[in-house]
């Protein structure tokens, strides 16, 4: 009886000790990941970047398989690694890219998903993302799983609930190559077994039936793609060729002045809507969106959202001081 009582008294200490050990494991892993990532984005040697990325993928794979990994935030990595959680906290995407000397990118990452069929809090499904975009010819009509993913960096998740399932609309950026870049309205959903599916028939556009929306435009063009919570719409600049003779050559596409289109939800689909008035969420800082420079070895630097930007090929949070300065000194 005394032994049972002692066990009951010591049980909370035992659990706390295990939790502390678990937390220390992730702290150590986070430090290792940060060190590899720093080398990866500082080296100018392409072969070294490839080898360092292999280390990064392996370390993340092992770390994210550990119990309690989903609840660990990896806060110190968020400036350099894209870590995006769904608003309903059912999954998160951890992803990044590497830059190649020919001006192209390749994307890597994982989806961690809570196993909703289980009563265990930390029963998590892990799906490595394999970028096969080089093999995909028609990205707007491509539907696949995580093994044939069209790689990109996501910066916004917008849930769209229907009677049968929830579709997660994703806003994303892709550096593409030296002459053009891309943004996407992608879609992520999960089947009955929890497996991820990218692309879905949730867009209502006359005479078209895309599974995702692709915007391709000149590398030095400023293009806004954002979710306006006040309008409950996805709003974006209208793109067109700078010369009618260049129609279809997207490296020569850029925005038209003060013309915006968008998608609004109607009957569980995103309905294409022309001539949108951005209203109050359109701020002076929007003039600074996507202002690429070519000074970096790895990629262009550009602002993609009110709180996010692409810096050296990575989605990072803007510092508060930087935001304040841009409000005071808009780019005219």
ABEGO torsion letter per residue (X at the ends): XAAAAAAAAAAAAAAAAAAAAAAAAAAAAAAAAAAAAAAAAABABAAAAAAAAAAAAAAAAAAAABBGAAABAGAAAAAABBBBBBAAGABBBBBBBBBBAAGBBBBBEBBBBBBAABABAABBBBBBBBBAAAABABAAABBBBAABBBBBBBABBBBBBBAABBBBBBBBBBAGBAABBBBBBBBBBBBAAGBBBBEBBABBBBGBBBABBBBBBBAABBBBBBBBAAAGBBBBBBBBBABAAABGBAAABBBBBGBBBBBBBBGGBBBBBBGBBAEAABBAAAAABGBBBAABAABBBBBABAABBBBGGBBBBBBAAAAAAAAABBBX
